[in-house]
Amino acid sequence: MKEHKGFSSMFREGELTLGLNIPIEAHGNDVPTLEHQITRAQLAEEAGFTCLWFQDVVLEDPTFEDPATGQILDSLIYLTYLGAHTSTINLGTAAIVTPLRHPLRLAKEAASIERLFPERLMLGISSGDRRKDFEGLNVPIMERSRLFREAFDYFNEVISEEFPSVQSPMGTIDKSNLVPKPTSRIPLLMTGYCQQTFDWIAEHGDGWMFYPQPPEKQKSVIDSYREKAETFRPEGFHPFLMPLPIQLCADKDAPLSKIPAGYRGGRKVISDILRQYRDIGVNHIMFNLSKSERPVEEVIHEFKEYIIPSLRKDGEI
């Protein structure tokens, strides 16, 4: 996409940046307290993390085994709150479930956030997979593929065009206009397949978030995505993002071991695996510290002093 300060700071070809999932808290299987989030968000910004990530969940569903829906508070409200207490770090949604939010209302919210925090919003979007949320809002989950596309089209029309003429199953716009308009186009990052085809994802997204896999498997996914995306937009850069749970050990020499969907180890092996992801084409990794065995302030400090500098092309531990 065209020059965008937040996008450019976060996505650079051949480089890897890091983000943190909210809440920044080692709460394990307990309900998060949400204490000290402002201080920790400011620490993350000062340490060189490039984005804070917010989850969009309505109802607690015990079958998902994530206590009280992650950060508990509504994603866009909490994003705005923490954005007001930070200065430069990007604010990302991972991801807004567009079939569950009316696209006109979402456009109003997103444009307002962009006006308040210019070029910091990274709008990750998805089709959703939490049946309880769909049931609670009386939205048929089996129709989310169609609903996602309709919401996507409506959102883009009303947020980018002046006095658009919109005839959609989701509503009609006639001789009226969404205000405010964003000062810069908001990056739209697709999460998974969004119940769409691979071609659709490659054509319409400004970047792609996909699930964590070992580097050798993830490389083929990234290569396929970029090859496909370049057929639609050969002039652009197509960033790839992924989440990754991390347990950073106090012993810098602790060996690497697997945890569910992520890794445990000392800073040397964690830096090494992150460089492997960088070298296969991952541009941004978002960390979930909920299972951290150490105070998160210590973990953030160690990332600042050792791990983030090691991700530079000439960086070493």
LOTIMAR-656740 format. One record per residue (C-alpha): residue in three letters; chain; z, y, x. Coordinates in steps of 0.05 Angstrom, whole numbers, always signed. Example, Ala and Ser with C-alpha at 12.3 -4.5 7.8 and 13.67 -1.06 7.14 Angstrom:
2
<resn = ALA | chain = A | c3 = +156 | c2 = -90 | c1 = +246>
<resn = SER | chain = A | c3 = +143 | c2 = -21 | c1 = +273>
This chain:
317
<resn = MET | chain = A | c3 = +0 | c2 = +0 | c1 = +0>
<resn = LYS | chain = A | c3 = -6 | c2 = +73 | c1 = +20>
<resn = GLU | chain = A | c3 = +46 | c2 = +105 | c1 = +65>
<resn = HIS | chain = A | c3 = +115 | c2 = +95 | c1 = +35>
<resn = LYS | chain = A | c3 = +176 | c2 = +111 | c1 = +78>
<resn = GLY | chain = A | c3 = +219 | c2 = +54 | c1 = +52>
<resn = PHE | chain = A | c3 = +163 | c2 = +3 | c1 = +52>
<resn = SER | chain = A | c3 = +142 | c2 = +22 | c1 = +123>
<resn = SER | chain = A | c3 = +213 | c2 = +18 | c1 = +150>
<resn = MET | chain = A | c3 = +223 | c2 = -51 | c1 = +121>
<resn = PHE | chain = A | c3 = +156 | c2 = -84 | c1 = +130>
<resn = ARG | chain = A | c3 = +121 | c2 = -82 | c1 = +197>
<resn = GLU | chain = A | c3 = +68 | c2 = -131 | c1 = +218>
<resn = GLY | chain = A | c3 = +95 | c2 = -181 | c1 = +269>
<resn = GLU | chain = A | c3 = +167 | c2 = -156 | c1 = +260>
<resn = LEU | chain = A | c3 = +228 | c2 = -180 | c1 = +221>
<resn = THR | chain = A | c3 = +279 | c2 = -136 | c1 = +186>
<resn = LEU | chain = A | c3 = +343 | c2 = -158 | c1 = +151>
<resn = GLY | chain = A | c3 = +377 | c2 = -143 | c1 = +85>
<resn = LEU | chain = A | c3 = +442 | c2 = -161 | c1 = +50>
<resn = ASN | chain = A | c3 = +454 | c2 = -188 | c1 = -19>
<resn = ILE | chain = A | c3 = +504 | c2 = -151 | c1 = -63>
<resn = PRO | chain = A | c3 = +562 | c2 = -162 | c1 = -66>
<resn = ILE | chain = A | c3 = +575 | c2 = -159 | c1 = +8>
<resn = GLU | chain = A | c3 = +635 | c2 = -205 | c1 = +1>
<resn = ALA | chain = A | c3 = +658 | c2 = -274 | c1 = +24>
<resn = HIS | chain = A | c3 = +680 | c2 = -297 | c1 = -45>
<resn = GLY | chain = A | c3 = +661 | c2 = -370 | c1 = -39>
<resn = ASN | chain = A | c3 = +665 | c2 = -403 | c1 = -108>
<resn = ASP | chain = A | c3 = +712 | c2 = -350 | c1 = -135>
<resn = VAL | chain = A | c3 = +692 | c2 = -291 | c1 = -178>
<resn = PRO | chain = A | c3 = +675 | c2 = -232 | c1 = -133>
<resn = THR | chain = A | c3 = +726 | c2 = -176 | c1 = -131>
<resn = LEU | chain = A | c3 = +673 | c2 = -123 | c1 = -115>
<resn = GLU | chain = A | c3 = +723 | c2 = -88 | c1 = -70>
<resn = HIS | chain = A | c3 = +701 | c2 = -44 | c1 = -12>
<resn = GLN | chain = A | c3 = +627 | c2 = -48 | c1 = -31>
<resn = ILE | chain = A | c3 = +614 | c2 = +26 | c1 = -15>
<resn = THR | chain = A | c3 = +645 | c2 = +19 | c1 = +54>
<resn = ARG | chain = A | c3 = +608 | c2 = -45 | c1 = +68>
<resn = ALA | chain = A | c3 = +541 | c2 = -18 | c1 = +43>
<resn = GLN | chain = A | c3 = +551 | c2 = +42 | c1 = +90>
<resn = LEU | chain = A | c3 = +567 | c2 = -6 | c1 = +147>
<resn = ALA | chain = A | c3 = +504 | c2 = -45 | c1 = +133>
<resn = GLU | chain = A | c3 = +463 | c2 = +18 | c1 = +134>
<resn = GLU | chain = A | c3 = +493 | c2 = +41 | c1 = +199>
<resn = ALA | chain = A | c3 = +484 | c2 = -29 | c1 = +230>
<resn = GLY | chain = A | c3 = +409 | c2 = -29 | c1 = +219>
<resn = PHE | chain = A | c3 = +401 | c2 = -71 | c1 = +156>
<resn = THR | chain = A | c3 = +341 | c2 = -43 | c1 = +118>
<resn = CYS | chain = A | c3 = +356 | c2 = -63 | c1 = +45>
<resn = LEU | chain = A | c3 = +411 | c2 = -79 | c1 = -4>
<resn = TRP | chain = A | c3 = +390 | c2 = -131 | c1 = -56>
<resn = PHE | chain = A | c3 = +414 | c2 = -135 | c1 = -129>
<resn = GLN | chain = A | c3 = +408 | c2 = -194 | c1 = -176>
<resn = ASP | chain = A | c3 = +388 | c2 = -186 | c1 = -249>
<resn = VAL | chain = A | c3 = +431 | c2 = -233 | c1 = -291>
<resn = VAL | chain = A | c3 = +461 | c2 = -221 | c1 = -360>
<resn = LEU | chain = A | c3 = +505 | c2 = -281 | c1 = -376>
<resn = GLU | chain = A | c3 = +550 | c2 = -326 | c1 = -334>
<resn = ASP | chain = A | c3 = +522 | c2 = -397 | c1 = -337>
<resn = PRO | chain = A | c3 = +566 | c2 = -449 | c1 = -303>
<resn = THR | chain = A | c3 = +506 | c2 = -495 | c1 = -292>
<resn = PHE | chain = A | c3 = +479 | c2 = -445 | c1 = -241>
<resn = GLU | chain = A | c3 = +543 | c2 = -449 | c1 = -199>
<resn = ASP | chain = A | c3 = +543 | c2 = -376 | c1 = -181>
<resn = PRO | chain = A | c3 = +609 | c2 = -345 | c1 = -203>
<resn = ALA | chain = A | c3 = +603 | c2 = -291 | c1 = -255>
<resn = THR | chain = A | c3 = +529 | c2 = -277 | c1 = -242>
<resn = GLY | chain = A | c3 = +532 | c2 = -252 | c1 = -170>
<resn = GLN | chain = A | c3 = +548 | c2 = -178 | c1 = -168>
<resn = ILE | chain = A | c3 = +572 | c2 = -180 | c1 = -241>
<resn = LEU | chain = A | c3 = +551 | c2 = -108 | c1 = -256>
<resn = ASP | chain = A | c3 = +482 | c2 = -92 | c1 = -284>
<resn = SER | chain = A | c3 = +433 | c2 = -91 | c1 = -226>
<resn = LEU | chain = A | c3 = +401 | c2 = -23 | c1 = -238>
<resn = ILE | chain = A | c3 = +467 | c2 = +12 | c1 = -254>
<resn = TYR | chain = A | c3 = +501 | c2 = -17 | c1 = -192>
<resn = LEU | chain = A | c3 = +439 | c2 = -2 | c1 = -149>
<resn = THR | chain = A | c3 = +443 | c2 = +71 | c1 = -170>
<resn = TYR | chain = A | c3 = +517 | c2 = +74 | c1 = -156>
<resn = LEU | chain = A | c3 = +511 | c2 = +46 | c1 = -85>
<resn = GLY | chain = A | c3 = +448 | c2 = +86 | c1 = -73>
<resn = ALA | chain = A | c3 = +487 | c2 = +149 | c1 = -86>
<resn = HIS | chain = A | c3 = +537 | c2 = +130 | c1 = -31>
<resn = THR | chain = A | c3 = +484 | c2 = +113 | c1 = +22>
<resn = SER | chain = A | c3 = +428 | c2 = +154 | c1 = +52>
<resn = THR | chain = A | c3 = +370 | c2 = +114 | c1 = +79>
<resn = ILE | chain = A | c3 = +378 | c2 = +40 | c1 = +65>
<resn = ASN | chain = A | c3 = +329 | c2 = +12 | c1 = +15>
<resn = LEU | chain = A | c3 = +351 | c2 = -12 | c1 = -54>
<resn = GLY | chain = A | c3 = +318 | c2 = -77 | c1 = -76>
<resn = THR | chain = A | c3 = +319 | c2 = -119 | c1 = -139>
<resn = ALA | chain = A | c3 = +316 | c2 = -194 | c1 = -129>
<resn = ALA | chain = A | c3 = +292 | c2 = -196 | c1 = -180>
<resn = ILE | chain = A | c3 = +285 | c2 = -157 | c1 = -246>
<resn = VAL | chain = A | c3 = +268 | c2 = -207 | c1 = -301>
<resn = THR | chain = A | c3 = +212 | c2 = -168 | c1 = -335>
<resn = PRO | chain = A | c3 = +207 | c2 = -212 | c1 = -398>
<resn = LEU | chain = A | c3 = +279 | c2 = -192 | c1 = -414>
<resn = ARG | chain = A | c3 = +271 | c2 = -117 | c1 = -403>
<resn = HIS | chain = A | c3 = +224 | c2 = -75 | c1 = -444>
<resn = PRO | chain = A | c3 = +171 | c2 = -48 | c1 = -396>
<resn = LEU | chain = A | c3 = +174 | c2 = +23 | c1 = -423>
<resn = ARG | chain = A | c3 = +249 | c2 = +25 | c1 = -413>
<resn = LEU | chain = A | c3 = +242 | c2 = -7 | c1 = -344>
<resn = ALA | chain = A | c3 = +189 | c2 = +44 | c1 = -324>
<resn = LYS | chain = A | c3 = +236 | c2 = +100 | c1 = -345>
<resn = GLU | chain = A | c3 = +293 | c2 = +70 | c1 = -304>
<resn = ALA | chain = A | c3 = +251 | c2 = +55 | c1 = -243>
<resn = ALA | chain = A | c3 = +219 | c2 = +124 | c1 = -243>
<resn = SER | chain = A | c3 = +287 | c2 = +157 | c1 = -250>
<resn = ILE | chain = A | c3 = +315 | c2 = +117 | c1 = -191>
<resn = GLU | chain = A | c3 = +254 | c2 = +135 | c1 = -149>
<resn = ARG | chain = A | c3 = +266 | c2 = +209 | c1 = -165>
<resn = LEU | chain = A | c3 = +339 | c2 = +204 | c1 = -146>
<resn = PHE | chain = A | c3 = +327 | c2 = +164 | c1 = -82>
<resn = PRO | chain = A | c3 = +255 | c2 = +178 | c1 = -61>
<resn = GLU | chain = A | c3 = +218 | c2 = +120 | c1 = -29>
<resn = ARG | chain = A | c3 = +279 | c2 = +74 | c1 = -26>
<resn = LEU | chain = A | c3 = +268 | c2 = +29 | c1 = -87>
<resn = MET | chain = A | c3 = +237 | c2 = -40 | c1 = -75>
<resn = LEU | chain = A | c3 = +224 | c2 = -69 | c1 = -144>
<resn = GLY | chain = A | c3 = +225 | c2 = -145 | c1 = -140>
<resn = ILE | chain = A | c3 = +203 | c2 = -175 | c1 = -206>
<resn = SER | chain = A | c3 = +204 | c2 = -245 | c1 = -235>
<resn = SER | chain = A | c3 = +192 | c2 = -284 | c1 = -299>
<resn = GLY | chain = A | c3 = +263 | c2 = -310 | c1 = -300>
<resn = ASP | chain = A | c3 = +292 | c2 = -380 | c1 = -304>
<resn = ARG | chain = A | c3 = +361 | c2 = -373 | c1 = -337>
<resn = ARG | chain = A | c3 = +355 | c2 = -404 | c1 = -406>
<resn = LYS | chain = A | c3 = +421 | c2 = -375 | c1 = -430>
<resn = ASP | chain = A | c3 = +397 | c2 = -304 | c1 = -417>
<resn = PHE | chain = A | c3 = +333 | c2 = -316 | c1 = -456>
<resn = GLU | chain = A | c3 = +372 | c2 = -348 | c1 = -513>
<resn = GLY | chain = A | c3 = +422 | c2 = -291 | c1 = -515>
<resn = LEU | chain = A | c3 = +367 | c2 = -239 | c1 = -520>
<resn = ASN | chain = A | c3 = +326 | c2 = -282 | c1 = -569>
<resn = VAL | chain = A | c3 = +266 | c2 = -285 | c1 = -522>
<resn = PRO | chain = A | c3 = +228 | c2 = -351 | c1 = -521>
<resn = ILE | chain = A | c3 = +233 | c2 = -377 | c1 = -450>
<resn = MET | chain = A | c3 = +171 | c2 = -420 | c1 = -458>
<resn = GLU | chain = A | c3 = +130 | c2 = -356 | c1 = -469>
<resn = ARG | chain = A | c3 = +154 | c2 = -321 | c1 = -407>
<resn = SER | chain = A | c3 = +88 | c2 = -329 | c1 = -371>
<resn = ARG | chain = A | c3 = +51 | c2 = -288 | c1 = -423>
<resn = LEU | chain = A | c3 = +109 | c2 = -240 | c1 = -431>
<resn = PHE | chain = A | c3 = +111 | c2 = -227 | c1 = -357>
<resn = ARG | chain = A | c3 = +37 | c2 = -208 | c1 = -354>
<resn = GLU | chain = A | c3 = +42 | c2 = -164 | c1 = -416>
<resn = ALA | chain = A | c3 = +103 | c2 = -128 | c1 = -388>
<resn = PHE | chain = A | c3 = +70 | c2 = -120 | c1 = -320>
<resn = ASP | chain = A | c3 = +8 | c2 = -87 | c1 = -349>
<resn = TYR | chain = A | c3 = +48 | c2 = -42 | c1 = -396>
<resn = PHE | chain = A | c3 = +95 | c2 = -21 | c1 = -340>
<resn = ASN | chain = A | c3 = +38 | c2 = -2 | c1 = -293>
<resn = GLU | chain = A | c3 = +0 | c2 = +37 | c1 = -345>
<resn = VAL | chain = A | c3 = +58 | c2 = +80 | c1 = -368>
<resn = ILE | chain = A | c3 = +88 | c2 = +93 | c1 = -299>
<resn = SER | chain = A | c3 = +23 | c2 = +112 | c1 = -265>
<resn = GLU | chain = A | c3 = -21 | c2 = +146 | c1 = -317>
<resn = GLU | chain = A | c3 = -13 | c2 = +213 | c1 = -352>
<resn = PHE | chain = A | c3 = -15 | c2 = +207 | c1 = -428>
<resn = PRO | chain = A | c3 = -42 | c2 = +136 | c1 = -426>
<resn = SER | chain = A | c3 = -70 | c2 = +102 | c1 = -487>
<resn = VAL | chain = A | c3 = -33 | c2 = +36 | c1 = -492>
<resn = GLN | chain = A | c3 = -43 | c2 = -17 | c1 = -545>
<resn = SER | chain = A | c3 = +2 | c2 = -76 | c1 = -527>
<resn = PRO | chain = A | c3 = +41 | c2 = -129 | c1 = -564>
<resn = MET | chain = A | c3 = +101 | c2 = -94 | c1 = -532>
<resn = GLY | chain = A | c3 = +86 | c2 = -26 | c1 = -562>
<resn = THR | chain = A | c3 = +37 | c2 = +31 | c1 = -571>
<resn = ILE | chain = A | c3 = +31 | c2 = +95 | c1 = -531>
<resn = ASP | chain = A | c3 = -11 | c2 = +149 | c1 = -564>
<resn = LYS | chain = A | c3 = -10 | c2 = +223 | c1 = -547>
<resn = SER | chain = A | c3 = +55 | c2 = +215 | c1 = -509>
<resn = ASN | chain = A | c3 = +76 | c2 = +208 | c1 = -437>
<resn = LEU | chain = A | c3 = +130 | c2 = +176 | c1 = -395>
<resn = VAL | chain = A | c3 = +172 | c2 = +226 | c1 = -357>
<resn = PRO | chain = A | c3 = +191 | c2 = +229 | c1 = -302>
<resn = LYS | chain = A | c3 = +134 | c2 = +199 | c1 = -262>
<resn = PRO | chain = A | c3 = +155 | c2 = +172 | c1 = -193>
<resn = THR | chain = A | c3 = +140 | c2 = +217 | c1 = -134>
<resn = SER | chain = A | c3 = +111 | c2 = +156 | c1 = -98>
<resn = ARG | chain = A | c3 = +85 | c2 = +90 | c1 = -123>
<resn = ILE | chain = A | c3 = +141 | c2 = +40 | c1 = -126>
<resn = PRO | chain = A | c3 = +128 | c2 = -25 | c1 = -87>
<resn = LEU | chain = A | c3 = +125 | c2 = -86 | c1 = -133>
<resn = LEU | chain = A | c3 = +147 | c2 = -150 | c1 = -99>
<resn = MET | chain = A | c3 = +132 | c2 = -216 | c1 = -134>
<resn = THR | chain = A | c3 = +187 | c2 = -269 | c1 = -134>
<resn = GLY | chain = A | c3 = +162 | c2 = -341 | c1 = -132>
<resn = TYR | chain = A | c3 = +102 | c2 = -353 | c1 = -176>
<resn = CYS | chain = A | c3 = +127 | c2 = -314 | c1 = -237>
<resn = GLN | chain = A | c3 = +96 | c2 = -368 | c1 = -280>
<resn = GLN | chain = A | c3 = +27 | c2 = -344 | c1 = -256>
<resn = THR | chain = A | c3 = -28 | c2 = -371 | c1 = -212>
<resn = PHE | chain = A | c3 = -26 | c2 = -364 | c1 = -137>
<resn = ASP | chain = A | c3 = -88 | c2 = -320 | c1 = -141>
<resn = TRP | chain = A | c3 = -54 | c2 = -273 | c1 = -191>
<resn = ILE | chain = A | c3 = +7 | c2 = -266 | c1 = -146>
<resn = ALA | chain = A | c3 = -36 | c2 = -252 | c1 = -85>
<resn = GLU | chain = A | c3 = -78 | c2 = -200 | c1 = -123>
<resn = HIS | chain = A | c3 = -24 | c2 = -160 | c1 = -158>
<resn = GLY | chain = A | c3 = +37 | c2 = -159 | c1 = -112>
<resn = ASP | chain = A | c3 = +53 | c2 = -111 | c1 = -56>
<resn = GLY | chain = A | c3 = +91 | c2 = -168 | c1 = -23>
<resn = TRP | chain = A | c3 = +116 | c2 = -238 | c1 = -39>
<resn = MET | chain = A | c3 = +187 | c2 = -265 | c1 = -41>
<resn = PHE | chain = A | c3 = +189 | c2 = -341 | c1 = -35>
<resn = TYR | chain = A | c3 = +245 | c2 = -391 | c1 = -29>
<resn = PRO | chain = A | c3 = +274 | c2 = -411 | c1 = +39>
<resn = GLN | chain = A | c3 = +242 | c2 = -469 | c1 = +76>
<resn = PRO | chain = A | c3 = +245 | c2 = -492 | c1 = +149>
<resn = PRO | chain = A | c3 = +198 | c2 = -451 | c1 = +193>
<resn = GLU | chain = A | c3 = +145 | c2 = -505 | c1 = +201>
<resn = LYS | chain = A | c3 = +138 | c2 = -511 | c1 = +125>
<resn = GLN | chain = A | c3 = +143 | c2 = -437 | c1 = +111>
<resn = LYS | chain = A | c3 = +88 | c2 = -421 | c1 = +160>
<resn = SER | chain = A | c3 = +35 | c2 = -457 | c1 = +119>
<resn = VAL | chain = A | c3 = +59 | c2 = -420 | c1 = +56>
<resn = ILE | chain = A | c3 = +54 | c2 = -352 | c1 = +91>
<resn = ASP | chain = A | c3 = -14 | c2 = -367 | c1 = +120>
<resn = SER | chain = A | c3 = -41 | c2 = -388 | c1 = +52>
<resn = TYR | chain = A | c3 = -12 | c2 = -326 | c1 = +19>
<resn = ARG | chain = A | c3 = -41 | c2 = -277 | c1 = +69>
<resn = GLU | chain = A | c3 = -109 | c2 = -311 | c1 = +69>
<resn = LYS | chain = A | c3 = -112 | c2 = -306 | c1 = -7>
<resn = ALA | chain = A | c3 = -84 | c2 = -235 | c1 = -11>
<resn = GLU | chain = A | c3 = -135 | c2 = -210 | c1 = +39>
<resn = THR | chain = A | c3 = -192 | c2 = -234 | c1 = -6>
<resn = PHE | chain = A | c3 = -167 | c2 = -183 | c1 = -58>
<resn = ARG | chain = A | c3 = -143 | c2 = -127 | c1 = -12>
<resn = PRO | chain = A | c3 = -172 | c2 = -137 | c1 = +58>
<resn = GLU | chain = A | c3 = -149 | c2 = -69 | c1 = +81>
<resn = GLY | chain = A | c3 = -74 | c2 = -77 | c1 = +67>
<resn = PHE | chain = A | c3 = -14 | c2 = -111 | c1 = +99>
<resn = HIS | chain = A | c3 = +17 | c2 = -166 | c1 = +57>
<resn = PRO | chain = A | c3 = +91 | c2 = -174 | c1 = +73>
<resn = PHE | chain = A | c3 = +129 | c2 = -239 | c1 = +62>
<resn = LEU | chain = A | c3 = +204 | c2 = -240 | c1 = +45>
<resn = MET | chain = A | c3 = +255 | c2 = -296 | c1 = +36>
<resn = PRO | chain = A | c3 = +329 | c2 = -305 | c1 = +23>
<resn = LEU | chain = A | c3 = +372 | c2 = -344 | c1 = +72>
<resn = PRO | chain = A | c3 = +446 | c2 = -362 | c1 = +66>
<resn = ILE | chain = A | c3 = +481 | c2 = -354 | c1 = +134>
<resn = GLN | chain = A | c3 = +549 | c2 = -374 | c1 = +159>
<resn = LEU | chain = A | c3 = +558 | c2 = -338 | c1 = +226>
<resn = CYS | chain = A | c3 = +610 | c2 = -373 | c1 = +268>
<resn = ALA | chain = A | c3 = +659 | c2 = -335 | c1 = +312>
<resn = ASP | chain = A | c3 = +640 | c2 = -379 | c1 = +372>
<resn = LYS | chain = A | c3 = +575 | c2 = -349 | c1 = +398>
<resn = ASP | chain = A | c3 = +555 | c2 = -418 | c1 = +426>
<resn = ALA | chain = A | c3 = +567 | c2 = -458 | c1 = +362>
<resn = PRO | chain = A | c3 = +507 | c2 = -504 | c1 = +349>
<resn = LEU | chain = A | c3 = +459 | c2 = -496 | c1 = +291>
<resn = SER | chain = A | c3 = +472 | c2 = -538 | c1 = +229>
<resn = LYS | chain = A | c3 = +443 | c2 = -538 | c1 = +159>
<resn = ILE | chain = A | c3 = +479 | c2 = -512 | c1 = +98>
<resn = PRO | chain = A | c3 = +448 | c2 = -511 | c1 = +28>
<resn = ALA | chain = A | c3 = +383 | c2 = -470 | c1 = +35>
<resn = GLY | chain = A | c3 = +407 | c2 = -439 | c1 = +100>
<resn = TYR | chain = A | c3 = +442 | c2 = -446 | c1 = +167>
<resn = ARG | chain = A | c3 = +509 | c2 = -445 | c1 = +202>
<resn = GLY | chain = A | c3 = +519 | c2 = -430 | c1 = +276>
<resn = GLY | chain = A | c3 = +537 | c2 = -380 | c1 = +329>
<resn = ARG | chain = A | c3 = +498 | c2 = -317 | c1 = +343>
<resn = LYS | chain = A | c3 = +454 | c2 = -349 | c1 = +396>
<resn = VAL | chain = A | c3 = +425 | c2 = -402 | c1 = +351>
<resn = ILE | chain = A | c3 = +423 | c2 = -357 | c1 = +290>
<resn = SER | chain = A | c3 = +383 | c2 = -306 | c1 = +331>
<resn = ASP | chain = A | c3 = +337 | c2 = -362 | c1 = +354>
<resn = ILE | chain = A | c3 = +322 | c2 = -388 | c1 = +284>
<resn = LEU | chain = A | c3 = +310 | c2 = -316 | c1 = +260>
<resn = ARG | chain = A | c3 = +260 | c2 = -305 | c1 = +317>
<resn = GLN | chain = A | c3 = +225 | c2 = -369 | c1 = +295>
<resn = TYR | chain = A | c3 = +218 | c2 = -341 | c1 = +225>
<resn = ARG | chain = A | c3 = +193 | c2 = -275 | c1 = +254>
<resn = ASP | chain = A | c3 = +141 | c2 = -310 | c1 = +295>
<resn = ILE | chain = A | c3 = +112 | c2 = -349 | c1 = +237>
<resn = GLY | chain = A | c3 = +103 | c2 = -285 | c1 = +197>
<resn = VAL | chain = A | c3 = +167 | c2 = -272 | c1 = +156>
<resn = ASN | chain = A | c3 = +177 | c2 = -197 | c1 = +152>
<resn = HIS | chain = A | c3 = +244 | c2 = -191 | c1 = +117>
<resn = ILE | chain = A | c3 = +303 | c2 = -238 | c1 = +105>
<resn = MET | chain = A | c3 = +359 | c2 = -223 | c1 = +56>
<resn = PHE | chain = A | c3 = +426 | c2 = -254 | c1 = +73>
<resn = ASN | chain = A | c3 = +478 | c2 = -279 | c1 = +25>
<resn = LEU | chain = A | c3 = +547 | c2 = -275 | c1 = +57>
<resn = SER | chain = A | c3 = +586 | c2 = -304 | c1 = -2>
<resn = LYS | chain = A | c3 = +603 | c2 = -368 | c1 = +37>
<resn = SER | chain = A | c3 = +621 | c2 = -332 | c1 = +101>
<resn = GLU | chain = A | c3 = +682 | c2 = -361 | c1 = +136>
<resn = ARG | chain = A | c3 = +697 | c2 = -294 | c1 = +170>
<resn = PRO | chain = A | c3 = +710 | c2 = -224 | c1 = +145>
<resn = VAL | chain = A | c3 = +643 | c2 = -194 | c1 = +128>
<resn = GLU | chain = A | c3 = +658 | c2 = -131 | c1 = +169>
<resn = GLU | chain = A | c3 = +661 | c2 = -175 | c1 = +231>
<resn = VAL | chain = A | c3 = +596 | c2 = -208 | c1 = +212>
<resn = ILE | chain = A | c3 = +561 | c2 = -141 | c1 = +201>
<resn = HIS | chain = A | c3 = +586 | c2 = -116 | c1 = +268>
<resn = GLU | chain = A | c3 = +560 | c2 = -178 | c1 = +304>
<resn = PHE | chain = A | c3 = +492 | c2 = -170 | c1 = +271>
<resn = LYS | chain = A | c3 = +492 | c2 = -97 | c1 = +294>
<resn = GLU | chain = A | c3 = +512 | c2 = -110 | c1 = +366>
<resn = TYR | chain = A | c3 = +474 | c2 = -175 | c1 = +380>
<resn = ILE | chain = A | c3 = +429 | c2 = -205 | c1 = +327>
<resn = ILE | chain = A | c3 = +389 | c2 = -145 | c1 = +302>
<resn = PRO | chain = A | c3 = +373 | c2 = -121 | c1 = +374>
<resn = SER | chain = A | c3 = +352 | c2 = -193 | c1 = +392>
<resn = LEU | chain = A | c3 = +297 | c2 = -191 | c1 = +339>
<resn = ARG | chain = A | c3 = +258 | c2 = -139 | c1 = +378>
<resn = LYS | chain = A | c3 = +200 | c2 = -171 | c1 = +414>
<resn = ASP | chain = A | c3 = +235 | c2 = -163 | c1 = +481>
<resn = GLY | chain = A | c3 = +304 | c2 = -174 | c1 = +454>
<resn = GLU | chain = A | c3 = +351 | c2 = -227 | c1 = +482>
<resn = ILE | chain = A | c3 = +423 | c2 = -247 | c1 = +468>
